[in-house]
Amino acid sequence: MQPIRFELDPSHDHVELNQLLKLVGLCDSGGAGKAMVASGVVRVDGQVELRKTCKIRAGQTVECEGSTIQVVSG
């Protein structure tokens, strides 16, 4: 599967993990994103991430349910 490229808004240096999952379409809401993170299926830079509002910055990679998200600066 092709990686998803997510560009950060130039006025922000990060996006919260649960919101990133919603913005790229892997879940329907921020609450659903929080549940996904809490269940242990989300990895950030290869490590399981359990902090629902973890700050994701440009250069980081998020993996979830077979999808890879590459976060880049906007």
Jmol script that loads the backbone (N, CA, C; Angstrom):
load data "model"
ATOM      1  N   MET A   1       0.841  -1.194   0.000  1.00  0.00           N
ATOM      2  CA  MET A   1       0.000   0.000   0.000  1.00  0.00           C
ATOM      3  C   MET A   1       0.881   1.252   0.000  1.00  0.00           C
ATOM      4  N   GLN A   2       0.466   2.228  -0.761  1.00  0.00           N
ATOM      5  CA  GLN A   2       1.205   3.482  -0.885  1.00  0.00           C
ATOM      6  C   GLN A   2       1.111   4.283   0.414  1.00  0.00           C
ATOM      7  N   PRO A   3       2.232   4.831   0.891  1.00  0.00           N
ATOM      8  CA  PRO A   3       2.180   5.656   2.113  1.00  0.00           C
ATOM      9  C   PRO A   3       1.297   6.892   1.909  1.00  0.00           C
ATOM     10  N   ILE A   4       0.660   7.318   2.978  1.00  0.00           N
ATOM     11  CA  ILE A   4      -0.139   8.539   2.975  1.00  0.00           C
ATOM     12  C   ILE A   4       0.779   9.683   3.363  1.00  0.00           C
ATOM     13  N   ARG A   5       0.791  10.740   2.562  1.00  0.00           N
ATOM     14  CA  ARG A   5       1.616  11.914   2.858  1.00  0.00           C
ATOM     15  C   ARG A   5       0.713  12.967   3.488  1.00  0.00           C
ATOM     16  N   PHE A   6       1.060  13.389   4.710  1.00  0.00           N
ATOM     17  CA  PHE A   6       0.279  14.403   5.408  1.00  0.00           C
ATOM     18  C   PHE A   6       1.133  15.636   5.614  1.00  0.00           C
ATOM     19  N   GLU A   7       0.667  16.760   5.063  1.00  0.00           N
ATOM     20  CA  GLU A   7       1.399  18.028   5.220  1.00  0.00           C
ATOM     21  C   GLU A   7       0.842  18.797   6.412  1.00  0.00           C
ATOM     22  N   LEU A   8       1.723  19.141   7.333  1.00  0.00           N
ATOM     23  CA  LEU A   8       1.327  19.965   8.472  1.00  0.00           C
ATOM     24  C   LEU A   8       0.949  21.358   7.993  1.00  0.00           C
ATOM     25  N   ASP A   9      -0.014  21.957   8.647  1.00  0.00           N
ATOM     26  CA  ASP A   9      -0.374  23.344   8.398  1.00  0.00           C
ATOM     27  C   ASP A   9       0.864  24.184   8.720  1.00  0.00           C
ATOM     28  N   PRO A  10       1.276  25.084   7.813  1.00  0.00           N
ATOM     29  CA  PRO A  10       2.488  25.881   8.061  1.00  0.00           C
ATOM     30  C   PRO A  10       2.457  26.691   9.357  1.00  0.00           C
ATOM     31  N   SER A  11       1.268  26.976   9.883  1.00  0.00           N
ATOM     32  CA  SER A  11       1.183  27.768  11.112  1.00  0.00           C
ATOM     33  C   SER A  11       1.289  26.905  12.376  1.00  0.00           C
ATOM     34  N   HIS A  12       1.423  25.569  12.204  1.00  0.00           N
ATOM     35  CA  HIS A  12       1.537  24.666  13.352  1.00  0.00           C
ATOM     36  C   HIS A  12       2.768  23.788  13.197  1.00  0.00           C
ATOM     37  N   ASP A  13       3.398  23.446  14.322  1.00  0.00           N
ATOM     38  CA  ASP A  13       4.585  22.588  14.253  1.00  0.00           C
ATOM     39  C   ASP A  13       4.260  21.131  14.563  1.00  0.00           C
ATOM     40  N   HIS A  14       2.977  20.844  14.893  1.00  0.00           N
ATOM     41  CA  HIS A  14       2.592  19.464  15.204  1.00  0.00           C
ATOM     42  C   HIS A  14       1.098  19.251  14.979  1.00  0.00           C
ATOM     43  N   VAL A  15       0.698  17.987  15.002  1.00  0.00           N
ATOM     44  CA  VAL A  15      -0.716  17.611  15.003  1.00  0.00           C
ATOM     45  C   VAL A  15      -0.862  16.508  16.048  1.00  0.00           C
ATOM     46  N   GLU A  16      -1.970  16.510  16.779  1.00  0.00           N
ATOM     47  CA  GLU A  16      -2.181  15.468  17.782  1.00  0.00           C
ATOM     48  C   GLU A  16      -2.475  14.151  17.070  1.00  0.00           C
ATOM     49  N   LEU A  17      -1.965  13.067  17.628  1.00  0.00           N
ATOM     50  CA  LEU A  17      -2.059  11.756  16.993  1.00  0.00           C
ATOM     51  C   LEU A  17      -3.492  11.368  16.668  1.00  0.00           C
ATOM     52  N   ASN A  18      -4.415  11.524  17.620  1.00  0.00           N
ATOM     53  CA  ASN A  18      -5.802  11.134  17.356  1.00  0.00           C
ATOM     54  C   ASN A  18      -6.414  11.962  16.227  1.00  0.00           C
ATOM     55  N   GLN A  19      -6.044  13.232  16.130  1.00  0.00           N
ATOM     56  CA  GLN A  19      -6.552  14.094  15.068  1.00  0.00           C
ATOM     57  C   GLN A  19      -5.941  13.717  13.711  1.00  0.00           C
ATOM     58  N   LEU A  20      -4.674  13.332  13.708  1.00  0.00           N
ATOM     59  CA  LEU A  20      -4.022  12.898  12.473  1.00  0.00           C
ATOM     60  C   LEU A  20      -4.762  11.704  11.886  1.00  0.00           C
ATOM     61  N   LEU A  21      -5.103  10.738  12.726  1.00  0.00           N
ATOM     62  CA  LEU A  21      -5.813   9.552  12.248  1.00  0.00           C
ATOM     63  C   LEU A  21      -7.146   9.935  11.619  1.00  0.00           C
ATOM     64  N   LYS A  22      -7.823  10.920  12.204  1.00  0.00           N
ATOM     65  CA  LYS A  22      -9.094  11.399  11.652  1.00  0.00           C
ATOM     66  C   LYS A  22      -8.864  12.147  10.337  1.00  0.00           C
ATOM     67  N   LEU A  23      -7.875  13.024  10.312  1.00  0.00           N
ATOM     68  CA  LEU A  23      -7.635  13.857   9.128  1.00  0.00           C
ATOM     69  C   LEU A  23      -7.243  13.058   7.890  1.00  0.00           C
ATOM     70  N   VAL A  24      -6.563  11.929   8.072  1.00  0.00           N
ATOM     71  CA  VAL A  24      -6.178  11.116   6.916  1.00  0.00           C
ATOM     72  C   VAL A  24      -7.239  10.066   6.575  1.00  0.00           C
ATOM     73  N   GLY A  25      -8.324  10.018   7.351  1.00  0.00           N
ATOM     74  CA  GLY A  25      -9.432   9.131   7.023  1.00  0.00           C
ATOM     75  C   GLY A  25      -9.347   7.717   7.574  1.00  0.00           C
ATOM     76  N   LEU A  26      -8.468   7.479   8.553  1.00  0.00           N
ATOM     77  CA  LEU A  26      -8.379   6.140   9.134  1.00  0.00           C
ATOM     78  C   LEU A  26      -9.447   5.902  10.197  1.00  0.00           C
ATOM     79  N   CYS A  27     -10.118   6.974  10.628  1.00  0.00           N
ATOM     80  CA  CYS A  27     -11.242   6.850  11.555  1.00  0.00           C
ATOM     81  C   CYS A  27     -12.176   8.036  11.309  1.00  0.00           C
ATOM     82  N   ASP A  28     -13.371   7.954  11.873  1.00  0.00           N
ATOM     83  CA  ASP A  28     -14.396   8.965  11.608  1.00  0.00           C
ATOM     84  C   ASP A  28     -14.357  10.180  12.529  1.00  0.00           C
ATOM     85  N   SER A  29     -13.712  10.033  13.695  1.00  0.00           N
ATOM     86  CA  SER A  29     -13.712  11.144  14.650  1.00  0.00           C
ATOM     87  C   SER A  29     -12.466  11.095  15.517  1.00  0.00           C
ATOM     88  N   GLY A  30     -12.228  12.190  16.213  1.00  0.00           N
ATOM     89  CA  GLY A  30     -11.108  12.228  17.151  1.00  0.00           C
ATOM     90  C   GLY A  30     -11.279  11.211  18.267  1.00  0.00           C
ATOM     91  N   GLY A  31     -12.527  10.991  18.683  1.00  0.00           N
ATOM     92  CA  GLY A  31     -12.805  10.000  19.723  1.00  0.00           C
ATOM     93  C   GLY A  31     -12.467   8.594  19.249  1.00  0.00           C
ATOM     94  N   ALA A  32     -12.793   8.296  17.998  1.00  0.00           N
ATOM     95  CA  ALA A  32     -12.456   6.992  17.431  1.00  0.00           C
ATOM     96  C   ALA A  32     -10.940   6.851  17.329  1.00  0.00           C
ATOM     97  N   GLY A  33     -10.268   7.962  17.018  1.00  0.00           N
ATOM     98  CA  GLY A  33      -8.803   7.955  16.955  1.00  0.00           C
ATOM     99  C   GLY A  33      -8.200   7.657  18.319  1.00  0.00           C
ATOM    100  N   LYS A  34      -8.780   8.248  19.359  1.00  0.00           N
ATOM    101  CA  LYS A  34      -8.304   7.994  20.718  1.00  0.00           C
ATOM    102  C   LYS A  34      -8.460   6.519  21.071  1.00  0.00           C
ATOM    103  N   ALA A  35      -9.592   5.921  20.670  1.00  0.00           N
ATOM    104  CA  ALA A  35      -9.832   4.507  20.953  1.00  0.00           C
ATOM    105  C   ALA A  35      -8.822   3.625  20.228  1.00  0.00           C
ATOM    106  N   MET A  36      -8.486   3.981  18.986  1.00  0.00           N
ATOM    107  CA  MET A  36      -7.500   3.215  18.229  1.00  0.00           C
ATOM    108  C   MET A  36      -6.144   3.260  18.929  1.00  0.00           C
ATOM    109  N   VAL A  37      -5.747   4.456  19.354  1.00  0.00           N
ATOM    110  CA  VAL A  37      -4.457   4.610  20.035  1.00  0.00           C
ATOM    111  C   VAL A  37      -4.461   3.805  21.334  1.00  0.00           C
ATOM    112  N   ALA A  38      -5.538   3.913  22.105  1.00  0.00           N
ATOM    113  CA  ALA A  38      -5.626   3.212  23.380  1.00  0.00           C
ATOM    114  C   ALA A  38      -5.572   1.696  23.214  1.00  0.00           C
ATOM    115  N   SER A  39      -6.020   1.196  22.068  1.00  0.00           N
ATOM    116  CA  SER A  39      -6.036  -0.256  21.841  1.00  0.00           C
ATOM    117  C   SER A  39      -4.660  -0.807  21.471  1.00  0.00           C
ATOM    118  N   GLY A  40      -3.688   0.082  21.234  1.00  0.00           N
ATOM    119  CA  GLY A  40      -2.326  -0.367  20.967  1.00  0.00           C
ATOM    120  C   GLY A  40      -2.014  -0.715  19.521  1.00  0.00           C
ATOM    121  N   VAL A  41      -2.866  -0.287  18.579  1.00  0.00           N
ATOM    122  CA  VAL A  41      -2.634  -0.635  17.168  1.00  0.00           C
ATOM    123  C   VAL A  41      -1.869   0.444  16.400  1.00  0.00           C
ATOM    124  N   VAL A  42      -1.501   1.533  17.082  1.00  0.00           N
ATOM    125  CA  VAL A  42      -0.821   2.640  16.414  1.00  0.00           C
ATOM    126  C   VAL A  42       0.652   2.670  16.813  1.00  0.00           C
ATOM    127  N   ARG A  43       1.511   2.804  15.800  1.00  0.00           N
ATOM    128  CA  ARG A  43       2.957   2.916  16.052  1.00  0.00           C
ATOM    129  C   ARG A  43       3.447   4.261  15.516  1.00  0.00           C
ATOM    130  N   VAL A  44       4.332   4.878  16.273  1.00  0.00           N
ATOM    131  CA  VAL A  44       4.982   6.118  15.848  1.00  0.00           C
ATOM    132  C   VAL A  44       6.478   5.831  15.787  1.00  0.00           C
ATOM    133  N   ASP A  45       7.046   5.996  14.607  1.00  0.00           N
ATOM    134  CA  ASP A  45       8.471   5.711  14.390  1.00  0.00           C
ATOM    135  C   ASP A  45       8.837   4.302  14.882  1.00  0.00           C
ATOM    136  N   GLY A  46       7.934   3.346  14.621  1.00  0.00           N
ATOM    137  CA  GLY A  46       8.202   1.947  14.930  1.00  0.00           C
ATOM    138  C   GLY A  46       7.872   1.498  16.338  1.00  0.00           C
ATOM    139  N   GLN A  47       7.463   2.409  17.210  1.00  0.00           N
ATOM    140  CA  GLN A  47       7.161   2.075  18.609  1.00  0.00           C
ATOM    141  C   GLN A  47       5.663   2.244  18.873  1.00  0.00           C
ATOM    142  N   VAL A  48       5.079   1.298  19.602  1.00  0.00           N
ATOM    143  CA  VAL A  48       3.668   1.429  19.971  1.00  0.00           C
ATOM    144  C   VAL A  48       3.495   2.718  20.773  1.00  0.00           C
ATOM    145  N   GLU A  49       2.495   3.508  20.397  1.00  0.00           N
ATOM    146  CA  GLU A  49       2.225   4.781  21.072  1.00  0.00           C
ATOM    147  C   GLU A  49       0.856   4.702  21.734  1.00  0.00           C
ATOM    148  N   LEU A  50       0.799   4.931  23.031  1.00  0.00           N
ATOM    149  CA  LEU A  50      -0.458   4.865  23.769  1.00  0.00           C
ATOM    150  C   LEU A  50      -0.956   6.237  24.221  1.00  0.00           C
ATOM    151  N   ARG A  51      -0.175   7.280  23.966  1.00  0.00           N
ATOM    152  CA  ARG A  51      -0.617   8.644  24.332  1.00  0.00           C
ATOM    153  C   ARG A  51      -1.510   9.158  23.207  1.00  0.00           C
ATOM    154  N   LYS A  52      -2.779   9.332  23.504  1.00  0.00           N
ATOM    155  CA  LYS A  52      -3.766   9.690  22.482  1.00  0.00           C
ATOM    156  C   LYS A  52      -3.505  11.037  21.819  1.00  0.00           C
ATOM    157  N   THR A  53      -2.990  11.988  22.585  1.00  0.00           N
ATOM    158  CA  THR A  53      -2.756  13.328  22.031  1.00  0.00           C
ATOM    159  C   THR A  53      -1.270  13.602  21.845  1.00  0.00           C
ATOM    160  N   CYS A  54      -0.501  12.548  21.634  1.00  0.00           N
ATOM    161  CA  CYS A  54       0.934  12.680  21.364  1.00  0.00           C
ATOM    162  C   CYS A  54       1.143  13.658  20.205  1.00  0.00           C
ATOM    163  N   LYS A  55       2.106  14.556  20.340  1.00  0.00           N
ATOM    164  CA  LYS A  55       2.384  15.541  19.291  1.00  0.00           C
ATOM    165  C   LYS A  55       3.222  14.892  18.181  1.00  0.00           C
ATOM    166  N   ILE A  56       2.669  14.882  16.978  1.00  0.00           N
ATOM    167  CA  ILE A  56       3.359  14.319  15.820  1.00  0.00           C
ATOM    168  C   ILE A  56       3.910  15.482  15.002  1.00  0.00           C
ATOM    169  N   ARG A  57       5.201  15.424  14.729  1.00  0.00           N
ATOM    170  CA  ARG A  57       5.881  16.514  14.019  1.00  0.00           C
ATOM    171  C   ARG A  57       6.392  16.037  12.664  1.00  0.00           C
ATOM    172  N   ALA A  58       6.772  16.991  11.831  1.00  0.00           N
ATOM    173  CA  ALA A  58       7.321  16.682  10.508  1.00  0.00           C
ATOM    174  C   ALA A  58       8.509  15.735  10.650  1.00  0.00           C
ATOM    175  N   GLY A  59       8.579  14.751   9.768  1.00  0.00           N
ATOM    176  CA  GLY A  59       9.661  13.789   9.788  1.00  0.00           C
ATOM    177  C   GLY A  59       9.295  12.492  10.489  1.00  0.00           C
ATOM    178  N   GLN A  60       8.169  12.480  11.187  1.00  0.00           N
ATOM    179  CA  GLN A  60       7.757  11.266  11.879  1.00  0.00           C
ATOM    180  C   GLN A  60       6.870  10.408  10.979  1.00  0.00           C
ATOM    181  N   THR A  61       6.845   9.112  11.270  1.00  0.00           N
ATOM    182  CA  THR A  61       6.042   8.156  10.523  1.00  0.00           C
ATOM    183  C   THR A  61       5.093   7.458  11.492  1.00  0.00           C
ATOM    184  N   VAL A  62       3.832   7.388  11.089  1.00  0.00           N
ATOM    185  CA  VAL A  62       2.800   6.740  11.901  1.00  0.00           C
ATOM    186  C   VAL A  62       2.276   5.541  11.119  1.00  0.00           C
ATOM    187  N   GLU A  63       2.161   4.397  11.794  1.00  0.00           N
ATOM    188  CA  GLU A  63       1.619   3.190  11.174  1.00  0.00           C
ATOM    189  C   GLU A  63       0.373   2.769  11.936  1.00  0.00           C
ATOM    190  N   CYS A  64      -0.673   2.391  11.177  1.00  0.00           N
ATOM    191  CA  CYS A  64      -1.921   1.981  11.793  1.00  0.00           C
ATOM    192  C   CYS A  64      -2.715   1.120  10.825  1.00  0.00           C
ATOM    193  N   GLU A  65      -3.063  -0.088  11.260  1.00  0.00           N
ATOM    194  CA  GLU A  65      -3.903  -0.984  10.487  1.00  0.00           C
ATOM    195  C   GLU A  65      -3.468  -1.123   9.036  1.00  0.00           C
ATOM    196  N   GLY A  66      -2.186  -1.322   8.816  1.00  0.00           N
ATOM    197  CA  GLY A  66      -1.661  -1.543   7.480  1.00  0.00           C
ATOM    198  C   GLY A  66      -1.375  -0.289   6.675  1.00  0.00           C
ATOM    199  N   SER A  67      -1.679   0.871   7.213  1.00  0.00           N
ATOM    200  CA  SER A  67      -1.419   2.137   6.539  1.00  0.00           C
ATOM    201  C   SER A  67      -0.214   2.822   7.175  1.00  0.00           C
ATOM    202  N   THR A  68       0.562   3.502   6.339  1.00  0.00           N
ATOM    203  CA  THR A  68       1.707   4.275   6.814  1.00  0.00           C
ATOM    204  C   THR A  68       1.464   5.735   6.463  1.00  0.00           C
ATOM    205  N   ILE A  69       1.637   6.606   7.448  1.00  0.00           N
ATOM    206  CA  ILE A  69       1.465   8.045   7.252  1.00  0.00           C
ATOM    207  C   ILE A  69       2.811   8.714   7.430  1.00  0.00           C
ATOM    208  N   GLN A  70       3.248   9.438   6.413  1.00  0.00           N
ATOM    209  CA  GLN A  70       4.490  10.201   6.494  1.00  0.00           C
ATOM    210  C   GLN A  70       4.111  11.659   6.704  1.00  0.00           C
ATOM    211  N   VAL A  71       4.567  12.233   7.810  1.00  0.00           N
ATOM    212  CA  VAL A  71       4.229  13.610   8.147  1.00  0.00           C
ATOM    213  C   VAL A  71       5.349  14.525   7.672  1.00  0.00           C
ATOM    214  N   VAL A  72       4.981  15.530   6.867  1.00  0.00           N
ATOM    215  CA  VAL A  72       5.954  16.464   6.317  1.00  0.00           C
ATOM    216  C   VAL A  72       5.532  17.880   6.661  1.00  0.00           C
ATOM    217  N   SER A  73       6.477  18.811   6.620  1.00  0.00           N
ATOM    218  CA  SER A  73       6.138  20.209   6.889  1.00  0.00           C
ATOM    219  C   SER A  73       5.439  20.797   5.667  1.00  0.00           C
ATOM    220  N   GLY A  74       4.502  21.694   5.937  1.00  0.00           N
ATOM    221  CA  GLY A  74       3.677  22.272   4.865  1.00  0.00           C
ATOM    222  C   GLY A  74       4.274  23.483   4.260  1.00  0.00           C
TER     223      GLY A  74
END
end "model"
wireframe off; spacefill off
backbone 0.3
color backbone group
